[in-house]
Amino acid sequence: WRVAEKACRRIQALCQPNGIGQAAAEAGAIEAVVEALRAHPQVSFVQGSGLSVLHYLCIGADAAARARAQRAMRAGFIEAAVAAIRAEAQVLGGMAGPVQ
């Protein structure tokens, strides 16, 4: 999971200041991050970094940002995020209440 976390943080750092989100998406970053989320649903470091990366990759009002958001959804982002929320609720001993 440490490799997944570091990869997500590196992609986040690359996308944040200089807006290379499109290039990262074209290189497969969206699918790689979603796969990391799926592979490590109970590792909060991976989840936090991964969700942040997807935020930076998909934010924006232009057509390219909307296309990246669609790509993230097709890659299974929603399902991976829900699985992470459920896993976190279990880790917290149900403190978050039931997740439907």
Residue pairs with C-beta under 8 A, 6 or more apart in sequence:
1 39
1 40
1 43
1 45
1 46
4 36
4 39
4 40
4 43
4 46
4 50
5 43
5 45
5 46
5 49
7 32
7 36
8 33
8 36
8 46
8 49
8 50
8 52
8 53
9 49
11 24
11 29
11 32
11 33
11 53
11 57
12 49
12 52
12 53
12 56
14 20
14 24
15 21
15 24
15 53
15 56
15 57
16 56
21 56
21 57
21 58
21 60
21 65
21 68
22 64
22 68
24 30
24 57
25 57
25 68
25 71
29 53
29 57
30 54
30 57
30 68
30 71
30 72
30 75
30 77
31 75
33 50
33 53
33 54
33 57
34 50
34 54
34 72
34 75
34 76
34 77
34 80
36 46
36 50
37 46
37 47
37 50
37 51
37 77
37 80
37 81
37 83
37 84
38 76
38 79
38 80
38 83
40 46
40 47
41 47
41 80
41 83
41 84
41 86
41 87
42 87
42 88
42 90
42 91
44 88
44 91
47 84
47 88
51 81
51 84
54 72
54 77
57 68
57 72
58 65
58 68
58 69
58 72
59 65
60 66
82 99
85 96
85 99
86 99
88 96
89 95
89 96
89 97
89 98
89 99
